[in-house]
Amino acid sequence: MPSSPRDAPPDFASNAAIWKTANAEAFTPLVDAAPYFAVLRSALLKAQRRICIVAWEFHSQTELLHQEADDGYPTEIGPLLNALLEEREDLEAYLLVWDYALIYLQEREWKIFSNWLNNPHPRLHFVSDETAPTGASHHQKIVTIDDSIAFCGGTDVSISRWDRIEHRFEDPDRVNPDGKPYMPYHDIHAAMTGEVVDALQEVVSERWLHATGSNLSALPKDQRHDIWPEDLDKRFENVPLSLSKTEASPLDSPSQIHQLHLDLFAAAKSFIYIENQYFSSESLCVALAERLKEKDGPEIILVLPLDTSGWLVESTVGLLRDRLLERLKEADTYDRLRVYYPLTQGERDKSQAIYVHAKLIVVDDRILKIGSSNLSNRSMSVDSEIDFSLAFEKTNDSIASFRQTLIAQHFSAEPKAWQEAEEKEASLASCFDAFSRKSGQRNLQPLSYGCDSQLKRSLADTQLLDPEDPIDPEFLIQKNLDKQERSRTWKNVLTLFVSLSCAALLGLGIYWAWGSYFGKEEAIAFTESLSESPWAPLIAFCLFTFGGTAGIPLNAMLITVAVVMGSRFAITYGVSGAIVSSCIGFALGHALGKPLIRKLGSGAVDAVSRKLGERSFRSVAFVRLLPIAPFFMVNMVAGASHLKFKEYLIGTILGMAPGMCMVVLLANRIEATARNPSWGTTLSLLLVVGILVLGMSYLRKSLGANREQSPPSHA
C-alpha cells in the first residue's frame, strides 16, 4: 500500500547526521540481487544520454537475468553496456570503481584476462578510483541513468551477488563465470526517482571530479524521462529521503553516518530491527547496550551472517563481533536482545547458512534506513559510504508491511502469518522465538557467539582489529600534528621503518639460509664447493632471473652470489639474469596495466612514473642509477607506461651495469678483508666504499639541482 504523502518526517536526526533531504517521487526497496539486477537491466535499456555506476566492485561478466531475453540485448552487464553504446550515439557510460587493495586481488576481474577491460568502447569511461587513503576504501554503490532514476544500497553489480529471494540450497544459476557455485546471498538495495536522484548524481559527480579532475554536469531537464520499470511496484510515493555520507578522507568531512546510527538507536521506543554484514563498532555497541539497560527500552533484533567472509576477516572482525555481542548480552537485563543468522534447508536434512550482506535498520516501523554502511568502524569513519533514511512521526503501514514481508521470507512463511503472529504475541522478540523453532525451507536460527579465552577478549577490546582511522601514515600524521611538525615527523618515521625492516629481513635471511654454517670453517667449505659446482652458472642466472621477478632486492642477490660463488659469476650471470628479469617485469607491467601496478606502492611508483614519463633511455638509466624504487617495481612501472621497449632495454643496460659492478667489487673486497685481513685489503675496501659514497652524493646533488630548475607539480 503506497504511503500517504501527507505524513511529515520527524526531526529524529540531528543536523550532523544528515547531508541532504530530497523528495522521492517513487521509492522501492529491492530485496536480493535477482529482482534488483532484473529491474536494473530494464532501466538500462531505456538509457539515452548517460549511465553512471559507482561501485566498490564491478565485474563485466555479471549476469543480470539468468534467463533468455526476448528483447535481443545481452544479459551480461559488460556486453549490454557495449550494445547500448554501439546503438545509441548520444549515450555515454561512466564507471568509477574503487582501486581495490591487494587482499582482494583474487576476487576481482583482471585486466590481463578481460577483453572488455582491454578493449573498451570509446564512450565507455572506466576509472579505478585511487583517491582513498591507505587502509580505506570507496564502498558506495550507486547507479544513475539519465539523471532520471537511481539505484542505491548494499549491492554491487558484480559476481557472487545474484540470488533469488527463495535462497535455495542448490541453485544451478547461482554460479560465477568460471562455473563455481557460491553460497546463498542476501542483500537489500533500492530504486528511486525524483529530486533524490539529483542528490545522488551530485555524489557521483563529486567522486568523479575528485578521481579524474573532470566534471559531470547535471543533464538538462528536457533530457530526462520516465525510466521506472513497468513491472516494479512503487511502494512509497512522494516521500522525503534523507541522505547521509561518510568520506574516505574524514579530516574535512566528519562522519554523518556514525551520528545517524546513534540517532536511530536513540529514537527507538518499541524495537530496533537490524540486518548487517558486520558488527564491530564499539561506539554503536555501547549505544545499543545503553538502550538494553533501560527498563522500558526497545527490543533489539540482529540478523547477521553465521560467519564473516574468509579466515582473515573471521579472525579479526569476527572476533570483534563475538566480543561485542558478549557485551550486549551482559547488558540485556530484561531479555530484549535476539541475534540470528539465516539458514536454508536442502534434502536429507542438509542445510547451509545464507550470507547476509544487507545494511538495513527499521525503528518502530516509522523509520527505515538502507545503504552501504556496515556496523563497523570502517563504515563509520574510514570508508566512503552512502545511506538514506525514510522517517515518519508515527508507525507507517508501508514500512511495517515491508519489514513483515522481509521477516516472513526469512522464515519461508506467508507475510499474513507473520502479521497475525505479531498481533497475537506479546512482543516482537517472542514472535522470533516462536518462529525460529518451526521447520521450513528457510529459517532464522539463534547465533552462537562469545570469546573462548581472556586473551581474545583483551585483543578485541583494544579495537585494533577495526581501527577508527585509515592506517595511512600520511593521514595519521596530518590528523595529529601541525604543518611544521609533519614533514620532519614523516621523514623520521619513514627512515626508522625502512631501517628496522631492512635489518630484520637481512637478519632473518642470513639465519634462514646459513644458520647451520655460522662456523668459519663450515662456511668457507660450503662456499668453495658451491662455486666449483658445474651447476653454478645456471644457479646464478636463475637466481637473478626469477629472484628479480619475484621482488628479491637486486643488491642482496649480487652480494650473496659474489661472496658465495665469486665476482666472475656475479658480474657475468648476475647482469645477464637481471636484464632478463627486467624484461619479464616489463612484460608483466605492460599486461597488468598502471591501476594494478600502483598497488605496489604510492610515493615510489609516482617518482618512477614521473621520471619515466620523459620516455627516453636516459630517464631509464637515471632511475636505475639512483635507488628511488625497488628493482622489480621499476620494471613493472616501465611496462605499464608508454615507454618503448628498445629505450627501456638500452637504459636498463647502461644504468644497471656500472652500479652492479661496483656492488660486486664491494662484496669482493668485503670477502677478501674477511678471509685475509690486512692493511692492503682494508684500504682497498675503504677505497671502494669511498667511491660509492662520492658517486651517490654526486648523483643526489644532480637530482636536487634538476628539481630546483623544474616547475612545481600541481596536485
Secondary structure, DSSP 8 states (H G I E B T S, - for coil): ----TT------S-GGG-SEEEEEEEEEEEESHHHHHHHHHHHHTT-SSEEEEEES---TT-BS-SS--SSSS-SBHHHHHHHHHHH-TT-EEEEEEE---GGGGGGS--GGG-HHHHS--TTEEEEEE--S-TT--B---EEEETTTEEEEES--SSTT----TT--SS-TT-B-TTS-B---EE-EEEEEESHHHHHHHHHHHHHHHHHHS-------GGG------TTS--SEEEEEEEEEEE-SSTTTS--HHHHHHHHHHHH-SSEEEEE-S-B--HHHHHHHHHHHHSTT--EEEEE--SS-SHHHHHHHHHHHHHHHHHHHHHH-TTS-EEEEEEEEE-STT-EEE-EE---EEEETTTEEEEES--BSHHHHHTSBEEEEEEE-SS--HHHHHHHHHHHHHHTT--HHHHHHHHHHSSSHHHHHHHHHTS--SEEEEE-----SSHHHHHHHHTTTTS-SS---HHHHHHHHS-HHHHHHHHHHHHHHHHHHHHHHHHHHHHHHHHGGG-SHHHHHHHHHHHHTSTTHHHHHHHHHHHHHHHT--HHHHHHHHHHHT-HHHHHHHHHHHHHHHHHHHHHHHHHH-HHHHGGG-SHHHHHHHHHHTT-SHHHHHHHHHTTSS-HHHHHHHHHHTT--HHHHHHHHHHHHHHHHHHHHHHHHHHHHHHHS--HHHHHHHHHHHHHHHHHHHHHHHHHHHHHHHS-----
